[in-house]
Amino acid sequence: MAEKITGSTVKAERDPETGLLTGPDGKERCWWHANLGDYLLYHDTEWGWPVDEDRRLFEKICLEGFQSGLSWLTILRKRDAFRAAFANFEVEKLAAFTDADVERCLGDAGIVRHRGKIKSTINNARRAIELRTEFGSLAAYVWSFEPKPENRPARIDFATARTLGKTDESTALSKDLKKRGWSFVGPTTVYAFMQSMGMVNDHLEGCCCRDAIEQARADFTRPVRT
């Protein structure tokens, strides 16, 4: 969510010290949802909650790649169109896409019409199948890069959040994915993915979601290679 930090509209409303924003329900949350209904729902119910389902993980990493250079809100509001265009991010179906499918997607005004990112999504589906064959699941592979607790900041306050564009772990995952033939998976994109899928909990101290997500992560059974 680093791209939201300098947003002028949000900056005018958040607490300048804590980075928290009071919602319409009176609860304090991370600033970046800006009290927009769909964005606030995403903040509360998706961002940071641990995910171990391969389809959802693949969708998240692909959409983070599409987000590069844009706002996440733009991608979120196009997500249903992306799902329709890309076979609901089912990797077996996506891996079978042809050049005709690329052209179809390029003509779809509901998504981000970027040829390189469209072709990357198809390529990455094929690479995801290879990872699943090797590790048993995409989830087992991804979660193997989870940072150790001692490598995480002691507190996720507003000042710390502004430094978390990428980490050693996101760089390592990015490098390994690229070595395996994935594309549009730079370390910043990968860290945003790690935030989204709950590998890290970057909700700010004082955010109403932080403790519940921390408990969910404690209760979560990490997938392992089979």
C-alpha positions as CSV (number, residue, x, y, z in Angstrom):
1,M,0.0,0.0,0.0
2,A,3.0,2.3,-0.3
3,E,1.5,4.2,-3.2
4,K,-1.2,5.6,-0.9
5,I,1.1,7.3,1.5
6,T,1.5,10.5,-0.4
7,G,-2.1,10.7,-1.6
8,S,-3.2,14.3,-0.9
9,T,-6.8,13.6,-0.1
10,V,-5.9,10.9,2.4
11,K,-3.1,13.0,3.9
12,A,-5.6,15.8,4.7
13,E,-7.8,13.5,6.7
14,R,-5.4,11.1,8.6
15,D,-3.9,11.8,11.9
16,P,-0.4,13.1,10.9
17,E,1.3,11.3,13.8
18,T,-0.4,7.9,13.9
19,G,-1.5,7.6,10.3
20,L,-4.9,6.5,11.5
21,L,-8.2,7.6,10.0
22,T,-11.5,7.5,11.9
23,G,-14.1,5.6,10.0
24,P,-17.9,6.3,9.7
25,D,-18.4,3.8,12.5
26,G,-16.0,5.7,14.8
27,K,-13.3,3.1,14.6
28,E,-9.7,3.9,13.8
29,R,-8.0,2.3,10.8
30,C,-5.0,2.6,8.5
31,W,-5.3,5.8,6.5
32,W,-5.2,4.5,3.0
33,H,-8.8,3.4,2.5
34,A,-9.9,7.1,2.7
35,N,-13.3,6.0,4.1
36,L,-14.4,4.9,0.6
37,G,-17.0,2.1,1.1
38,D,-15.5,-0.5,-1.2
39,Y,-11.9,0.3,-0.2
40,L,-12.8,0.3,3.5
41,L,-14.4,-3.2,3.1
42,Y,-11.3,-4.4,1.4
43,H,-9.2,-3.0,4.3
44,D,-11.3,-4.8,6.9
45,T,-12.1,-8.1,5.3
46,E,-9.2,-8.9,2.9
47,W,-6.0,-7.0,3.3
48,G,-3.6,-8.8,5.7
49,W,-5.8,-11.8,6.4
50,P,-3.8,-15.0,5.8
51,V,-4.6,-16.9,2.5
52,D,-3.6,-20.4,1.6
53,E,-5.9,-21.0,-1.4
54,D,-4.0,-21.2,-4.7
55,R,-6.5,-19.5,-6.9
56,R,-6.7,-16.5,-4.6
57,L,-3.0,-16.3,-4.2
58,F,-2.5,-16.4,-8.0
59,E,-5.1,-13.7,-8.5
60,K,-3.5,-11.5,-5.9
61,I,0.0,-11.6,-7.3
62,C,-1.3,-11.0,-10.8
63,L,-3.4,-8.0,-9.8
64,E,-0.5,-6.6,-7.9
65,G,1.5,-6.8,-11.1
66,F,-1.3,-5.0,-13.0
67,Q,-1.3,-2.3,-10.2
68,S,2.3,-1.3,-10.9
69,G,2.2,2.4,-11.9
70,L,-1.5,2.7,-10.9
71,S,-3.5,3.0,-7.7
72,W,-4.7,-0.2,-6.0
73,L,-8.2,1.3,-5.9
74,T,-8.2,1.3,-9.7
75,I,-7.4,-2.4,-9.8
76,L,-9.9,-3.2,-7.0
77,R,-12.7,-1.6,-8.9
78,K,-11.8,-3.5,-12.0
79,R,-11.4,-6.8,-10.2
80,D,-14.6,-8.4,-11.4
81,A,-13.7,-7.5,-15.0
82,F,-10.3,-9.0,-14.5
83,R,-11.8,-12.2,-13.2
84,A,-14.1,-12.4,-16.2
85,A,-11.3,-11.8,-18.6
86,F,-8.9,-14.2,-17.1
87,A,-11.0,-17.2,-16.4
88,N,-11.4,-16.4,-12.7
89,F,-7.6,-16.8,-12.4
90,E,-7.9,-20.6,-12.7
91,V,-4.3,-21.4,-13.7
92,E,-5.2,-24.5,-15.8
93,K,-7.6,-22.4,-18.0
94,L,-5.3,-19.4,-18.1
95,A,-2.4,-21.6,-19.2
96,A,-4.3,-22.6,-22.3
97,F,-4.9,-19.0,-23.4
98,T,-3.8,-18.3,-27.0
99,D,-2.8,-15.2,-28.9
100,A,-6.5,-14.7,-29.7
101,D,-7.2,-14.5,-26.0
102,V,-4.5,-11.8,-25.6
103,E,-6.2,-9.8,-28.4
104,R,-9.6,-10.3,-26.7
105,C,-8.2,-8.9,-23.4
106,L,-6.6,-6.0,-25.2
107,G,-10.1,-5.1,-26.4
108,D,-11.6,-5.3,-23.0
109,A,-12.2,-1.8,-21.6
110,G,-13.0,-3.2,-18.2
111,I,-9.4,-4.2,-17.4
112,V,-6.0,-2.6,-17.7
113,R,-5.1,-3.1,-21.4
114,H,-1.4,-3.6,-21.2
115,R,-0.1,-6.3,-23.6
116,G,3.0,-7.1,-21.5
117,K,1.0,-7.6,-18.3
118,I,-1.7,-9.6,-20.1
119,K,0.9,-12.0,-21.6
120,S,2.7,-12.1,-18.3
121,T,-0.5,-13.3,-16.6
122,I,-0.8,-16.2,-19.0
123,N,2.9,-17.0,-18.7
124,N,2.7,-16.9,-14.9
125,A,-0.2,-19.3,-14.9
126,R,2.0,-21.8,-16.7
127,R,4.8,-21.2,-14.2
128,A,2.4,-21.6,-11.3
129,I,1.5,-25.1,-12.6
130,E,5.1,-26.0,-12.5
131,L,5.5,-24.7,-9.0
132,R,2.4,-26.6,-7.9
133,T,3.9,-29.8,-9.3
134,E,7.2,-29.2,-7.5
135,F,5.9,-28.0,-4.1
136,G,2.4,-29.5,-4.0
137,S,0.7,-26.1,-4.0
138,L,1.5,-22.5,-4.9
139,A,0.7,-21.7,-1.3
140,A,3.4,-24.0,0.1
141,Y,6.0,-22.3,-2.1
142,V,4.9,-18.8,-1.3
143,W,4.6,-19.3,2.4
144,S,8.1,-20.7,2.6
145,F,9.3,-17.1,2.2
146,E,7.5,-15.8,5.3
147,P,9.8,-13.5,7.3
148,K,11.0,-14.8,10.6
149,P,9.5,-12.8,13.5
150,E,12.9,-11.5,14.5
151,N,13.3,-10.0,11.0
152,R,10.1,-8.0,11.3
153,P,9.7,-4.5,12.9
154,A,8.9,-4.5,16.5
155,R,6.0,-2.1,15.8
156,I,4.2,-1.1,12.7
157,D,3.7,2.5,13.4
158,F,3.2,5.2,10.7
159,A,6.9,6.0,10.4
160,T,7.8,2.4,10.0
161,A,5.0,1.8,7.4
162,R,6.6,4.4,5.2
163,T,9.8,2.4,5.0
164,L,8.2,-0.9,4.0
165,G,8.2,-0.7,0.2
166,K,10.2,-3.9,-0.1
167,T,12.1,-6.2,2.2
168,D,14.9,-8.8,2.1
169,E,12.2,-11.5,1.9
170,S,10.3,-9.9,-0.9
171,T,13.5,-9.4,-2.8
172,A,14.4,-13.1,-2.3
173,L,10.9,-14.2,-3.5
174,S,11.1,-11.9,-6.4
175,K,14.5,-13.2,-7.5
176,D,13.4,-16.8,-7.2
177,L,10.2,-16.2,-9.1
178,K,12.1,-14.5,-11.9
179,K,14.6,-17.4,-12.0
180,R,11.6,-19.7,-12.5
181,G,10.4,-17.6,-15.4
182,W,7.8,-15.4,-13.8
183,S,7.4,-11.7,-14.9
184,F,6.1,-8.5,-13.4
185,V,7.1,-9.7,-9.9
186,G,9.6,-7.1,-8.8
187,P,10.4,-6.9,-5.0
188,T,8.0,-4.0,-4.4
189,T,5.2,-5.8,-6.2
190,V,6.0,-8.9,-4.3
191,Y,6.0,-7.1,-0.9
192,A,2.5,-5.6,-1.7
193,F,1.4,-9.2,-2.4
194,M,2.9,-10.4,0.9
195,Q,0.9,-7.6,2.7
196,S,-2.3,-8.5,0.8
197,M,-2.2,-12.2,1.4
198,G,-1.3,-12.0,5.1
199,M,2.2,-13.2,5.1
200,V,2.9,-10.0,7.0
201,N,0.5,-7.9,9.1
202,D,1.2,-4.3,8.2
203,H,-2.0,-2.8,9.7
204,L,-0.9,0.1,11.8
205,E,-0.7,0.0,15.6
206,G,-4.1,1.2,16.8
207,C,-5.9,0.0,13.6
208,C,-9.1,-1.8,14.6
209,C,-8.1,-4.8,12.4
210,R,-4.6,-5.3,13.6
211,D,-5.1,-7.5,16.6
212,A,-7.7,-9.7,14.9
213,I,-5.4,-10.3,12.0
214,E,-2.5,-11.0,14.4
215,Q,-4.7,-13.6,16.1
216,A,-5.7,-15.1,12.7
217,R,-2.1,-15.4,11.7
218,A,-1.3,-17.1,15.0
219,D,-4.1,-19.6,14.5
220,F,-3.2,-20.1,10.8
221,T,-1.7,-23.4,9.7
222,R,1.1,-22.7,7.2
223,P,1.0,-24.9,4.1
224,V,4.0,-27.1,3.6
225,R,5.7,-28.8,0.7
226,T,4.3,-32.2,-0.1
